[in-house]
Amino acid sequence: MNYLEIAKEILENNWFVGVRTLCDDEHYEVGDDCRPSYEWDIENDCSTYHTTGETAVGTCATHIDTGYFKTEDEAAELAVRIAEAVAKNQIYGKAQQVIIGGHSVNNDGYFDEGEIRIVEAFVVAVVI
């Protein structure tokens, strides 16, 4: 997987991005729109997929910071951040991972540490 080329595309398009581990019923290819994620049912300590069916405004993913860079080679630095997010996202299981992107985020709600909710997310890359 060429994270450097993906990083260049992300920077060129100024996307918000993250890594998502797909659920059993999700199957995406590059360019596909992602469905919204389900909220977390705090009272029952489970996904609302199993209770109310309430969805979040956006698709949840492990955030890849595309902000401040420490070096002049932004693409190379972002490629490292992508690899780190892919590794961090593995806590969600061994299922297929995708890099998702979008032009806005939803900051209203309960979030896991390092989570981003991308509104109208689409698949930027399938992690191999």
C-alpha positions as CSV (number, residue, x, y, z in Angstrom):
1,M,0.0,0.0,0.0
2,N,1.5,3.3,-1.0
3,Y,0.6,5.7,1.8
4,L,2.7,8.4,0.2
5,E,0.5,8.6,-2.9
6,I,-2.6,8.5,-0.7
7,A,-1.2,11.3,1.5
8,K,-0.6,13.5,-1.6
9,E,-4.2,13.0,-2.7
10,I,-5.5,13.8,0.8
11,L,-3.4,17.0,1.0
12,E,-4.4,18.1,-2.6
13,N,-8.1,17.7,-1.8
14,N,-7.9,19.1,1.8
15,W,-10.0,16.2,3.1
16,F,-10.7,15.2,6.7
17,V,-9.6,11.5,6.9
18,G,-9.6,8.5,9.1
19,V,-9.2,4.7,9.1
20,R,-12.3,2.6,9.5
21,T,-12.6,-1.1,10.3
22,L,-15.6,-2.3,8.4
23,C,-18.5,-4.2,10.0
24,D,-19.5,-7.6,8.7
25,D,-22.2,-6.1,6.5
26,E,-20.1,-3.3,5.0
27,H,-18.2,-3.9,1.7
28,Y,-16.7,-0.9,0.0
29,E,-14.4,0.0,-2.9
30,V,-12.6,3.2,-3.6
31,G,-15.0,6.0,-4.3
32,D,-18.0,4.4,-2.6
33,D,-20.0,6.4,-0.1
34,C,-20.0,5.1,3.5
35,R,-23.1,4.7,5.5
36,P,-23.4,6.6,8.8
37,S,-22.2,4.9,11.9
38,Y,-24.5,3.9,14.7
39,E,-24.6,5.8,17.9
40,W,-23.5,4.2,21.2
41,D,-26.4,3.3,23.5
42,I,-24.9,4.4,26.8
43,E,-27.7,2.9,28.9
44,N,-27.4,-0.6,27.4
45,D,-23.6,-0.3,26.7
46,C,-23.9,-1.4,23.1
47,S,-24.3,0.0,19.6
48,T,-27.7,1.4,18.7
49,Y,-27.5,-1.1,15.8
50,H,-28.8,-3.6,18.4
51,T,-31.3,-1.3,20.1
52,T,-32.8,1.9,18.7
53,G,-31.1,1.9,15.2
54,E,-30.2,5.6,15.7
55,T,-27.3,6.6,13.4
56,A,-24.7,9.2,13.9
57,V,-24.3,12.2,11.7
58,G,-21.2,10.9,10.0
59,T,-19.1,7.8,9.7
60,C,-16.7,7.0,12.6
61,A,-13.1,6.3,12.1
62,T,-9.7,6.6,13.8
63,H,-8.6,10.1,13.1
64,I,-5.6,10.9,10.9
65,D,-4.4,14.4,11.7
66,T,-3.9,16.4,8.5
67,G,-3.1,19.6,10.4
68,Y,0.2,21.0,11.6
69,F,3.3,19.3,10.2
70,K,6.8,19.4,11.8
71,T,8.7,19.1,8.5
72,E,8.5,20.6,5.1
73,D,7.7,17.3,3.5
74,E,4.0,17.2,4.5
75,A,3.2,14.2,2.3
76,A,5.9,12.0,3.8
77,E,4.9,13.0,7.3
78,L,1.2,12.4,6.6
79,A,2.1,8.9,5.1
80,V,3.6,8.0,8.5
81,R,0.5,9.3,10.3
82,I,-1.6,7.1,8.0
83,A,0.4,4.0,8.8
84,E,0.1,4.8,12.6
85,A,-3.6,5.2,12.3
86,V,-4.0,1.9,10.5
87,A,-2.1,0.2,13.2
88,K,-4.0,2.0,16.0
89,N,-7.3,1.1,14.3
90,Q,-6.6,-2.6,14.6
91,I,-8.0,-2.6,18.1
92,Y,-11.4,-2.8,16.4
93,G,-10.7,-6.2,15.0
94,K,-9.1,-8.0,12.0
95,A,-11.8,-7.0,9.5
96,Q,-11.1,-5.0,6.3
97,Q,-9.9,-1.5,6.9
98,V,-10.5,1.5,4.6
99,I,-9.3,5.1,4.6
100,I,-12.3,7.4,4.5
101,G,-12.5,11.0,3.7
102,G,-14.8,14.0,3.5
103,H,-15.1,17.7,3.6
104,S,-16.7,18.2,7.0
105,V,-16.9,16.5,10.4
106,N,-19.5,16.2,13.1
107,N,-18.2,17.3,16.5
108,D,-21.5,16.9,18.4
109,G,-21.7,13.7,20.4
110,Y,-19.9,11.0,22.4
111,F,-16.6,9.9,20.8
112,D,-13.9,7.4,21.5
113,E,-10.4,8.8,22.0
114,G,-8.9,9.6,18.7
115,E,-12.2,9.2,16.8
116,I,-13.4,11.4,14.0
117,R,-16.9,11.4,12.5
118,I,-16.8,12.3,8.9
119,V,-20.0,13.7,7.3
120,E,-20.9,12.2,3.9
121,A,-17.7,10.1,4.0
122,F,-16.4,8.2,1.0
123,V,-13.6,5.6,0.6
124,V,-10.3,7.1,-0.3
125,A,-8.4,3.8,-0.2
126,V,-8.8,0.1,0.8
127,V,-6.1,-1.0,3.1
128,I,-4.4,-4.2,1.9
